[in-house]
Amino acid sequence: MARKKSAAAQEGSGLARAIRQCVDSGKVEFGTNTGVKKALLGGAKMVVLSSNCPKETTQDVLRFSKLSGIPAVVFEGTSLELGTVAGRPHPIAVLTVIDAGNSGIMEFAK
C-alpha cells in the first residue's frame, strides 16, 4: 500500500520551504502566548497557525492580527508537522515571524 504524503511534505516547495528558510535566516518566535501578544500589539510581520491550533487561539490571533494589519496564514499541516518544518522536535501551534530574512514567506501574506 502506498502511503499518503503529509501536508508538510506536499507543500515542500511552497509555504513549508519558506517557513524553513525564515527560521534559518530570519527571526521567529514560537508559542501561543507570544503569537497572541504580537498579533495584538504589533511587532510581527506575519503569524503562521497550524491547522489543528485550538479554536479559541485561532480566533484570537486572526482577530487581533486583522486589527493590527498583520497577515495571518494557516499552515495546512498539524502542529507536529509545523514543528518539523521549523526544525524543532516538538509541536508548534503558532509561529510568529519577526524578520523574514532571506525567505519568501511574505509572498504568502493574504
Number of C-alpha atoms within 10 A of each C-alpha: 3 4 5 8 9 12 15 21 15 13 16 13 10 15 22 24 19 23 26 20 19 23 22 16 14 16 14 21 17 19 13 20 12 14 27 23 17 24 28 21 12 18 15 24 21 27 26 24 27 23 19 16 18 12 9 9 17 21 13 16 25 22 16 21 25 14 13 16 15 22 18 23 18 16 24 19 21 20 21 18 25 28 21 17 23 24 13 13 11 13 17 24 25 28 26 25 25 18 18 22 16 13 18 15 22 16 10 13 13 9
